[in-house]
Amino acid sequence: MGVHRLLTDSLEDAGMTQHQTFPPLNHDPDAWIRLIFSAQAAKGGVVRRSISWIDREVGRDRFFDEVRRRGFHLLATSNQFIVVCNRDPVQMLF
């Protein structure tokens, strides 16, 4: 999912339109964290982000800390991080 889609979905989730002003997020890892985990997918679903995006926009350590703080599960595959946004056990099937 691109940043534009992430912003659009989050704005819609918050009852806003994409034409409304959205605070600049450049160089503000906390704003990105809030945005990522306020998306509809973060409410019991799955969030997927490229590792390079996390490294660039949030920082890997900050992202890991936030996933741990929430009690979520973090998987890494190829060039993606996948966050399972619930505290239930996760089982890798194959």
C-alpha positions as CSV (number, residue, x, y, z in Angstrom):
1,M,0.0,0.0,0.0
2,G,1.4,3.4,-0.9
3,V,1.6,6.4,1.4
4,H,-1.1,8.1,-0.6
5,R,-3.5,5.1,0.0
6,L,-2.5,4.9,3.6
7,L,-3.3,8.6,4.1
8,T,-6.5,8.4,2.2
9,D,-7.7,5.3,4.1
10,S,-6.8,6.9,7.5
11,L,-8.5,10.2,6.6
12,E,-11.6,8.3,5.6
13,D,-11.5,6.2,8.8
14,A,-11.3,9.5,10.8
15,G,-14.3,10.9,8.9
16,M,-12.2,13.3,6.9
17,T,-11.9,13.7,3.1
18,Q,-8.6,13.6,1.3
19,H,-9.1,17.3,0.4
20,Q,-8.8,18.4,4.0
21,T,-5.4,19.5,5.3
22,F,-3.3,16.8,6.9
23,P,-0.4,17.6,9.1
24,P,3.0,17.1,7.5
25,L,4.6,13.8,8.6
26,N,8.1,14.2,7.2
27,H,10.7,13.5,9.9
28,D,8.1,12.8,12.6
29,P,8.2,9.1,13.4
30,D,5.6,9.4,16.1
31,A,3.1,10.9,13.6
32,W,3.8,7.9,11.3
33,I,3.4,5.5,14.1
34,R,0.0,7.0,15.1
35,L,-1.1,6.9,11.4
36,I,0.0,3.3,10.9
37,F,-1.7,2.0,14.0
38,S,-4.9,4.1,13.6
39,A,-5.6,2.5,10.2
40,Q,-8.6,0.2,10.0
41,A,-6.3,-2.8,9.3
42,A,-4.6,-2.2,12.7
43,K,-7.8,-2.9,14.6
44,G,-7.4,-6.7,14.8
45,G,-6.1,-7.2,11.2
46,V,-2.7,-7.1,9.5
47,V,-0.5,-4.2,8.6
48,R,2.3,-4.6,6.0
49,R,5.1,-2.2,5.3
50,S,8.3,-2.4,3.4
51,I,11.4,-2.6,5.5
52,S,13.0,0.2,3.7
53,W,10.0,2.5,4.3
54,I,10.1,1.7,8.1
55,D,13.8,2.3,8.2
56,R,13.4,5.6,6.3
57,E,10.2,7.1,7.9
58,V,10.1,5.6,11.4
59,G,13.3,3.7,12.3
60,R,13.4,0.0,12.9
61,D,14.0,0.3,16.7
62,R,11.1,2.7,17.2
63,F,8.8,0.5,15.1
64,F,9.8,-2.7,17.0
65,D,9.3,-0.9,20.3
66,E,5.8,0.2,19.3
67,V,4.8,-3.3,18.1
68,R,6.1,-4.8,21.4
69,R,4.3,-2.1,23.4
70,R,1.0,-3.0,21.8
71,G,1.6,-6.7,22.3
72,F,1.3,-7.4,18.6
73,H,3.3,-9.9,16.6
74,L,5.9,-8.9,14.0
75,L,7.0,-11.1,11.0
76,A,9.6,-10.3,8.4
77,T,9.6,-11.7,4.9
78,S,11.7,-10.7,1.9
79,N,11.5,-6.9,2.0
80,Q,8.3,-6.6,4.2
81,F,7.4,-6.3,7.8
82,I,4.0,-7.8,8.6
83,V,2.3,-6.9,11.9
84,V,-0.5,-9.1,13.2
85,C,-2.5,-6.5,15.1
86,N,-3.8,-8.6,18.0
87,R,-2.5,-10.4,21.0
88,D,-3.8,-13.9,20.2
89,P,-1.3,-16.6,19.5
90,V,0.0,-16.9,16.0
91,Q,0.9,-20.2,14.4
92,M,3.1,-20.5,11.3
93,L,1.4,-23.3,9.3
94,F,4.0,-23.8,6.5
